[in-house]
Amino acid sequence: MKRKPRSSVPHYTYRRSKDAGEKVIYKRILIVVLATMILGVVVWFWGTSFINLLGFLAKPEEPVQTQPALNLPVTKPSLDPLPESTNSKKINIEGRTSGGHEVTLESSADVLKTTSESNGSFSFDGVTLKKGLNLIKVYVLDSSGNKLEESLVITLDNTPPSLEISQPKNGQTFTSKTKQIEVVGVTEADAEVFINDLQAIVNPNGQFTFNYPAKKGTLSLEIKATDKAGNTKKTTVTITISAK
């Protein structure tokens, strides 16, 4: 049995394959050299900032620690002082409690709501009063729904106080030797009395006596009583001090 003659591989084919392999190697070396140069330039201009950036990107994300929410107790409302009586039909009520809570006001005429400021302050403007005693309640609710309440009582009084002068009499004449005029009268208990802007002392029964300096000629005495609500009543007594 005869074998077919083996065809020989041309020498130029082997040479071409070898040249192609070398070109691939040179390309890879060139890419590595270029990448190294670029990296060197970047590090040269950016310095440590670039290195820190690489470190930050490679750093694993740390879990965020959250602080537990504080469940602070709600503060009972406190109210700014108000007079026991007033002659105003509407008043403003201010106070303080925990910040950011709903505050409710209840009275015989109104039910009002507001929200306290971040510092806990709150106000209700134009609260309506009825004549006589007014009970006003202000409250907040705690986390369990319980009422934390503060209250006050204020009286609406727009009636002027009584005022009677028993001495001196209007039109009365005094001798020239008179040095003082004794003014005697009665008004409401706890009222204030002024005689020509000079204050007289009122006793618990509303009675008062005041010695007013006398001068010759005609003397006009304006007597004014003011009650705790701010209502006033005036009366004028005119007398004469003889020149002789």
VOMARMI-381689 format. One record per residue (C-alpha): residue number from 1; x, y, z. Coordinates in Angstrom, 1 decimal. Layout:
+-----+--------+--------+--------+
!  nr !     xx !     yy !     zz !
+-----+--------+--------+--------+
! NUM !      X !      Y !      Z !
...
+-----+--------+--------+--------+
***
This chain:
+-----+--------+--------+--------+
!  nr !     xx !     yy !     zz !
+-----+--------+--------+--------+
!   1 !    0.0 !    0.0 !    0.0 !
!   2 !    1.5 !    3.3 !   -1.1 !
!   3 !    1.2 !    6.5 !    1.1 !
!   4 !    0.2 !    9.8 !   -0.4 !
!   5 !    3.0 !   12.1 !   -0.5 !
!   6 !    2.9 !   14.6 !    2.4 !
!   7 !    2.6 !   18.2 !    1.4 !
!   8 !    5.1 !   20.4 !    3.1 !
!   9 !    4.1 !   23.7 !    5.0 !
!  10 !    5.5 !   26.7 !    3.3 !
!  11 !    8.1 !   28.6 !    5.4 !
!  12 !    6.4 !   32.0 !    4.9 !
!  13 !    3.2 !   30.9 !    6.6 !
!  14 !    5.0 !   30.1 !    9.9 !
!  15 !    6.7 !   33.5 !    9.7 !
!  16 !    3.4 !   35.4 !    9.3 !
!  17 !    1.9 !   33.7 !   12.3 !
!  18 !    4.9 !   34.6 !   14.4 !
!  19 !    4.7 !   38.3 !   13.4 !
!  20 !    1.0 !   38.4 !   14.3 !
!  21 !    1.7 !   37.1 !   17.8 !
!  22 !    4.4 !   39.6 !   18.4 !
!  23 !    2.1 !   42.4 !   17.4 !
!  24 !   -0.5 !   41.4 !   20.0 !
!  25 !    2.2 !   41.3 !   22.7 !
!  26 !    3.4 !   44.8 !   21.7 !
!  27 !   -0.1 !   46.2 !   21.8 !
!  28 !   -0.7 !   44.9 !   25.3 !
!  29 !    2.6 !   46.3 !   26.4 !
!  30 !    1.7 !   49.6 !   24.9 !
!  31 !   -1.7 !   49.7 !   26.6 !
!  32 !   -0.1 !   48.9 !   30.0 !
!  33 !    2.5 !   51.7 !   29.5 !
!  34 !   -0.2 !   54.2 !   28.5 !
!  35 !   -2.4 !   53.3 !   31.4 !
!  36 !    0.6 !   53.7 !   33.8 !
!  37 !    1.4 !   57.1 !   32.3 !
!  38 !   -2.2 !   58.3 !   32.6 !
!  39 !   -2.4 !   57.1 !   36.2 !
!  40 !    0.9 !   58.8 !   37.0 !
!  41 !   -0.3 !   62.1 !   35.5 !
!  42 !   -3.6 !   61.9 !   37.5 !
!  43 !   -1.7 !   61.2 !   40.7 !
!  44 !    0.7 !   64.1 !   39.9 !
!  45 !   -2.1 !   66.6 !   39.5 !
!  46 !   -4.6 !   65.4 !   42.1 !
!  47 !   -2.1 !   64.0 !   44.6 !
!  48 !   -3.5 !   62.5 !   47.8 !
!  49 !   -7.1 !   63.5 !   46.9 !
!  50 !   -7.2 !   60.9 !   44.1 !
!  51 !   -5.8 !   58.2 !   46.4 !
!  52 !   -8.3 !   59.1 !   49.1 !
!  53 !  -11.1 !   58.9 !   46.5 !
!  54 !  -10.0 !   55.4 !   45.5 !
!  55 !  -10.0 !   54.4 !   49.2 !
!  56 !  -13.4 !   55.9 !   49.7 !
!  57 !  -14.9 !   54.0 !   46.7 !
!  58 !  -13.3 !   50.8 !   48.0 !
!  59 !  -14.6 !   51.3 !   51.6 !
!  60 !  -17.6 !   49.2 !   52.5 !
!  61 !  -20.7 !   51.1 !   53.5 !
!  62 !  -21.1 !   51.4 !   57.2 !
!  63 !  -24.5 !   50.9 !   58.8 !
!  64 !  -26.2 !   54.1 !   59.9 !
!  65 !  -26.8 !   54.2 !   63.6 !
!  66 !  -30.1 !   55.8 !   64.6 !
!  67 !  -30.8 !   57.2 !   68.0 !
!  68 !  -33.9 !   55.9 !   69.7 !
!  69 !  -36.8 !   58.3 !   69.8 !
!  70 !  -37.3 !   60.0 !   73.2 !
!  71 !  -40.8 !   59.7 !   74.5 !
!  72 !  -40.9 !   62.7 !   76.8 !
!  73 !  -43.9 !   63.2 !   79.1 !
!  74 !  -46.4 !   65.9 !   78.1 !
!  75 !  -46.3 !   69.0 !   80.4 !
!  76 !  -49.5 !   70.2 !   82.1 !
!  77 !  -50.5 !   73.6 !   80.7 !
!  78 !  -49.6 !   76.7 !   82.8 !
!  79 !  -51.5 !   79.9 !   82.2 !
!  80 !  -50.3 !   83.5 !   82.4 !
!  81 !  -51.9 !   85.5 !   85.3 !
!  82 !  -55.1 !   87.3 !   84.6 !
!  83 !  -57.2 !   89.7 !   86.7 !
!  84 !  -60.0 !   88.3 !   88.8 !
!  85 !  -62.4 !   90.7 !   87.1 !
!  86 !  -62.6 !   92.5 !   83.9 !
!  87 !  -65.0 !   94.8 !   82.0 !
!  88 !  -63.9 !   93.4 !   78.6 !
!  89 !  -66.2 !   91.0 !   76.8 !
!  90 !  -63.3 !   89.3 !   75.1 !
!  91 !  -59.8 !   88.5 !   76.5 !
!  92 !  -56.6 !   86.9 !   75.4 !
!  93 !  -55.3 !   83.8 !   77.2 !
!  94 !  -51.7 !   82.7 !   77.0 !
!  95 !  -49.7 !   79.9 !   78.5 !
!  96 !  -47.1 !   77.2 !   78.0 !
!  97 !  -47.0 !   73.4 !   77.7 !
!  98 !  -44.9 !   70.8 !   75.7 !
!  99 !  -44.1 !   71.9 !   72.2 !
! 100 !  -46.0 !   70.8 !   69.2 !
! 101 !  -49.1 !   69.6 !   71.0 !
! 102 !  -52.8 !   70.4 !   70.4 !
! 103 !  -54.2 !   72.6 !   73.1 !
! 104 !  -57.9 !   72.9 !   73.8 !
! 105 !  -59.8 !   75.7 !   75.6 !
! 106 !  -63.3 !   75.2 !   76.9 !
! 107 !  -65.6 !   77.9 !   78.4 !
! 108 !  -69.3 !   78.5 !   78.6 !
! 109 !  -69.2 !   80.4 !   75.3 !
! 110 !  -66.3 !   78.8 !   73.3 !
! 111 !  -64.4 !   75.6 !   72.4 !
! 112 !  -61.2 !   76.6 !   70.8 !
! 113 !  -58.1 !   74.6 !   69.7 !
! 114 !  -54.6 !   75.6 !   68.8 !
! 115 !  -51.1 !   74.0 !   68.5 !
! 116 !  -48.3 !   75.0 !   70.9 !
! 117 !  -45.1 !   76.4 !   69.4 !
! 118 !  -41.8 !   74.5 !   69.4 !
! 119 !  -40.9 !   76.3 !   72.7 !
! 120 !  -44.3 !   75.3 !   74.2 !
! 121 !  -46.0 !   78.7 !   74.2 !
! 122 !  -49.6 !   79.0 !   73.0 !
! 123 !  -52.3 !   81.7 !   72.9 !
! 124 !  -56.1 !   82.1 !   72.5 !
! 125 !  -57.1 !   85.5 !   71.2 !
! 126 !  -60.6 !   86.9 !   71.6 !
! 127 !  -62.0 !   84.4 !   74.1 !
! 128 !  -65.7 !   85.4 !   74.7 !
! 129 !  -66.9 !   86.0 !   78.3 !
! 130 !  -70.4 !   86.0 !   79.6 !
! 131 !  -71.6 !   88.4 !   82.3 !
! 132 !  -70.7 !   87.1 !   85.8 !
! 133 !  -68.4 !   84.2 !   86.6 !
! 134 !  -66.6 !   82.4 !   83.8 !
! 135 !  -64.9 !   79.0 !   84.3 !
! 136 !  -62.2 !   78.4 !   81.6 !
! 137 !  -60.4 !   75.1 !   81.2 !
! 138 !  -57.3 !   74.6 !   79.1 !
! 139 !  -56.0 !   71.1 !   78.6 !
! 140 !  -53.7 !   68.8 !   76.5 !
! 141 !  -53.8 !   65.0 !   76.1 !
! 142 !  -50.9 !   62.8 !   77.0 !
! 143 !  -49.8 !   59.6 !   75.0 !
! 144 !  -52.5 !   57.6 !   76.9 !
! 145 !  -55.3 !   60.0 !   76.1 !
! 146 !  -55.5 !   61.4 !   79.6 !
! 147 !  -56.4 !   65.1 !   80.1 !
! 148 !  -53.7 !   67.4 !   81.7 !
! 149 !  -55.8 !   70.4 !   82.6 !
! 150 !  -55.5 !   73.8 !   84.1 !
! 151 !  -58.4 !   76.2 !   84.8 !
! 152 !  -59.2 !   79.7 !   85.9 !
! 153 !  -62.2 !   81.7 !   87.0 !
! 154 !  -62.7 !   85.3 !   85.8 !
! 155 !  -65.6 !   87.6 !   86.3 !
! 156 !  -67.1 !   89.9 !   83.6 !
! 157 !  -68.3 !   93.0 !   85.4 !
! 158 !  -69.2 !   96.1 !   83.4 !
! 159 !  -71.3 !   97.8 !   86.1 !
! 160 !  -69.8 !  101.0 !   87.6 !
! 161 !  -69.3 !  100.9 !   91.4 !
! 162 !  -71.6 !  102.6 !   93.8 !
! 163 !  -70.3 !  105.9 !   95.2 !
! 164 !  -72.0 !  108.1 !   97.8 !
! 165 !  -70.5 !  111.2 !   99.4 !
! 166 !  -71.9 !  112.2 !  102.8 !
! 167 !  -69.6 !  115.1 !  103.4 !
! 168 !  -69.0 !  117.8 !  102.3 !
! 169 !  -72.3 !  118.8 !  100.8 !
! 170 !  -72.3 !  120.3 !   97.3 !
! 171 !  -72.4 !  124.1 !   97.6 !
! 172 !  -71.4 !  124.2 !  101.2 !
! 173 !  -69.4 !  127.2 !  102.5 !
! 174 !  -66.6 !  127.0 !  105.0 !
! 175 !  -64.9 !  129.8 !  107.1 !
! 176 !  -61.6 !  131.3 !  106.2 !
! 177 !  -60.0 !  129.5 !  109.2 !
! 178 !  -60.7 !  126.1 !  107.5 !
! 179 !  -57.4 !  124.4 !  106.7 !
! 180 !  -58.7 !  121.0 !  105.5 !
! 181 !  -61.9 !  119.7 !  104.0 !
! 182 !  -62.9 !  116.3 !  105.3 !
! 183 !  -64.3 !  114.1 !  102.5 !
! 184 !  -66.3 !  111.1 !  103.7 !
! 185 !  -68.0 !  108.6 !  101.6 !
! 186 !  -68.7 !  104.9 !  100.8 !
! 187 !  -68.1 !  102.7 !   97.7 !
! 188 !  -67.6 !   99.1 !   96.8 !
! 189 !  -65.2 !   97.0 !   98.9 !
! 190 !  -61.8 !   96.7 !   97.2 !
! 191 !  -62.5 !   99.7 !   95.0 !
! 192 !  -59.9 !  102.5 !   94.6 !
! 193 !  -60.9 !  106.2 !   95.4 !
! 194 !  -59.2 !  109.3 !   94.1 !
! 195 !  -60.0 !  112.8 !   95.1 !
! 196 !  -58.5 !  115.2 !   92.6 !
! 197 !  -55.8 !  112.6 !   91.8 !
! 198 !  -55.0 !  112.1 !   95.5 !
! 199 !  -55.8 !  108.5 !   96.7 !
! 200 !  -58.0 !  107.9 !   99.7 !
! 201 !  -57.8 !  104.7 !  101.7 !
! 202 !  -60.9 !  102.4 !  101.5 !
! 203 !  -61.6 !  100.0 !  104.4 !
! 204 !  -63.0 !   96.5 !  103.9 !
! 205 !  -66.6 !   97.9 !  104.1 !
! 206 !  -66.0 !  100.4 !  101.3 !
! 207 !  -65.9 !  103.4 !  103.6 !
! 208 !  -63.3 !  106.1 !  103.2 !
! 209 !  -62.3 !  109.4 !  104.8 !
! 210 !  -59.8 !  111.9 !  103.4 !
! 211 !  -58.6 !  115.3 !  104.5 !
! 212 !  -58.2 !  117.5 !  101.5 !
! 213 !  -56.1 !  120.7 !  101.7 !
! 214 !  -58.3 !  123.8 !  101.7 !
! 215 !  -57.7 !  127.1 !   99.9 !
! 216 !  -59.7 !  130.3 !   99.9 !
! 217 !  -62.2 !  130.7 !   97.2 !
! 218 !  -64.2 !  128.1 !   95.2 !
! 219 !  -62.9 !  124.5 !   95.4 !
! 220 !  -64.1 !  121.7 !   93.1 !
! 221 !  -63.5 !  118.2 !   94.3 !
! 222 !  -63.7 !  115.4 !   91.7 !
! 223 !  -64.2 !  112.1 !   93.5 !
! 224 !  -63.6 !  108.9 !   91.4 !
! 225 !  -64.1 !  105.3 !   92.4 !
! 226 !  -62.7 !  102.4 !   90.2 !
! 227 !  -63.6 !   98.8 !   90.9 !
! 228 !  -61.4 !   95.7 !   90.3 !
! 229 !  -62.9 !   95.2 !   86.8 !
! 230 !  -61.8 !   98.7 !   85.7 !
! 231 !  -65.3 !  100.3 !   85.8 !
! 232 !  -65.4 !  103.9 !   87.2 !
! 233 !  -67.9 !  106.3 !   88.7 !
! 234 !  -67.3 !  110.0 !   89.2 !
! 235 !  -69.0 !  112.7 !   91.2 !
! 236 !  -68.1 !  116.3 !   91.8 !
! 237 !  -68.6 !  118.4 !   94.9 !
! 238 !  -68.1 !  122.2 !   94.8 !
! 239 !  -67.5 !  124.1 !   98.0 !
! 240 !  -66.5 !  127.6 !   98.9 !
! 241 !  -63.8 !  128.8 !  101.4 !
! 242 !  -64.7 !  132.2 !  102.7 !
! 243 !  -62.1 !  135.0 !  102.3 !
! 244 !  -63.0 !  136.6 !  105.6 !
+-----+--------+--------+--------+
***
